[in-house]
């Protein structure tokens, strides 16, 4: 993996040069051209700086996601293709559809191998019946919810990760307070086709964030 052996300074923090490398790599892996990598890295950096989580933690989350993707790719191409990964302050949420029950176990096992992982949440489903229509609905739900919370002035939308699988909405991130979480959940439930909403959002003042 490109970033597997990233070095740290004497305080244990990633160097500025390595941070830029991670962000640039993230931009490239997201589909940017080589000439657009610098712009993509800048956009990721700006987005990261605006989040509730510290910049250092956000960069570490990027590193964790890249490493898990690499572990999945090495272990099983089907798991790599079908399991979605969200990471927030070391909390990893796995979702998606896999073909075999053992793939759920393998995915969790491999996720725990990544450096910096504090928790792994398994929401992977064994489902071979999901088709193009289901996928299109999931994408539509995701797009609708992101748009709604973006324009809700009482929600800091940048702090939320959203994934939808089989019309189930999974939320991960950091909320300013319980009222904000409730608003996000309410918005999700108002969207057509949504079957359920599962929240793994952490409150901003949760003591666990500093542990």
SULNORDA-V187087 format. One record per residue. RES is the residue in one letter. SS is DSSP state (H for helix, E for strand, C for the rest). PSI is psi in degrees with one decimal (NA if undefined). Layout:
BEGIN
res=[RES,RES]
ss=[SS,SS]
psi=[PSI,PSI]
END
This chain:
BEGIN
res=[X,X,X,X,X,X,X,X,X,X,X,X,X,X,X,X,X,X,X,X,X,X,X,X,X,X,X,X,X,X,X,X,X,X,X,X,X,X,X,X,X,X,X,X,X,X,X,X,X,X,X,X,X,X,X,X,X,X,X,X,X,X,X,X,X,X,X,X,X,X,X,X,X,X,X,X,X,X,X,X,X,X,X,X,X,X,X,X,X,X,X,X,X,X,X,X,X,X,X,X,X,X,X,X,X,X,X,X,X,X,X,X,X,X,X,X,X,X,X,X,X,X,X,X,X,X,X,X,X,X,X,X,X,X,X,X,X,X,X,X,X,X,X,X,X,X,X,X,X,X,X,X,X,X,X,X,X,X,X,X,X,X,X,X,X,X,X,X,X,X,X,X,X,X,X,X,X,X,X,X,X,X,X,X,X,X,X,X,X,X,X,X,X,X,X,X,X,X,X,X,X,X,X,X,X,X,X,X,X,X,X]
ss=[C,C,C,C,C,C,C,E,C,C,C,C,C,E,C,H,H,H,H,H,H,H,H,H,H,H,H,H,H,C,C,C,C,C,C,C,H,H,H,H,H,H,H,H,H,H,H,H,H,C,C,C,C,C,H,H,H,H,H,H,H,H,H,H,H,H,H,H,H,H,H,H,H,H,H,C,H,H,H,H,H,H,E,E,E,E,E,E,C,C,E,E,E,E,E,E,E,E,C,C,H,H,H,H,H,H,H,H,H,H,H,H,C,C,C,C,C,C,E,E,E,E,E,E,E,E,C,C,C,C,C,H,H,H,H,H,H,H,H,H,H,H,H,H,H,H,H,H,H,H,C,C,C,C,C,C,H,H,H,E,E,E,E,E,E,C,C,E,E,E,E,E,E,E,E,C,C,H,H,H,H,H,H,H,H,H,H,H,H,C,C,C,C,C,C,E,E,E,E,E,E,E,E,C,C,C,H,H,H,H,C]
psi=[144.0,-40.6,13.6,-35.0,37.1,131.3,160.5,157.3,-173.7,-24.8,0.9,4.8,150.9,139.9,157.4,-40.9,-40.6,-35.5,-46.2,-39.3,-42.1,-47.1,-39.6,-42.2,-39.5,-40.2,-41.5,-45.4,-21.6,-2.8,4.7,151.3,167.5,-38.8,-22.8,2.2,-41.4,-40.9,-42.6,-42.4,-39.6,-39.0,-42.7,-42.0,-43.5,-41.6,-43.6,-41.9,-26.6,-7.8,163.6,-35.7,145.8,151.3,-42.3,-42.0,-37.6,-41.8,-39.7,-38.8,-39.5,-43.6,-43.1,-46.2,-43.1,-40.9,-40.8,-42.3,-41.0,-41.5,-42.2,-44.4,-40.4,-32.6,-47.1,119.6,-31.4,-42.4,-42.6,-40.1,-32.3,-10.3,125.9,144.9,127.1,140.2,132.4,112.8,44.5,-6.2,120.4,126.5,119.1,131.5,172.4,-175.7,130.6,165.1,-32.0,145.8,-37.1,-21.0,-31.8,-44.5,-43.6,-42.2,-44.8,-44.4,-45.7,-36.2,-38.0,-18.2,-20.6,139.6,130.2,-3.6,128.2,-25.6,143.1,122.4,122.9,105.2,24.9,137.6,146.3,106.0,111.8,0.8,-8.7,129.1,-164.9,-39.5,-44.0,-42.7,-43.2,-40.2,-40.8,-43.7,-41.8,-44.3,-46.7,-48.0,-44.0,-46.0,-41.8,-39.0,-42.2,-47.5,-24.4,-38.1,5.1,110.7,-13.1,6.0,130.1,86.5,-26.9,-17.7,3.7,136.5,134.6,133.0,139.6,126.3,123.4,40.2,13.8,127.9,127.0,128.9,135.2,144.2,-155.8,127.9,146.8,-35.1,175.4,-33.5,-37.5,-43.6,-45.0,-37.7,-41.9,-45.7,-42.9,-42.2,-42.8,-42.7,-21.6,-10.5,136.8,145.3,-12.5,126.0,-36.6,160.5,125.9,120.8,127.1,30.2,138.7,140.1,146.7,-38.7,18.1,124.6,-26.4,-22.7,-22.6,-4.3,NA]
END
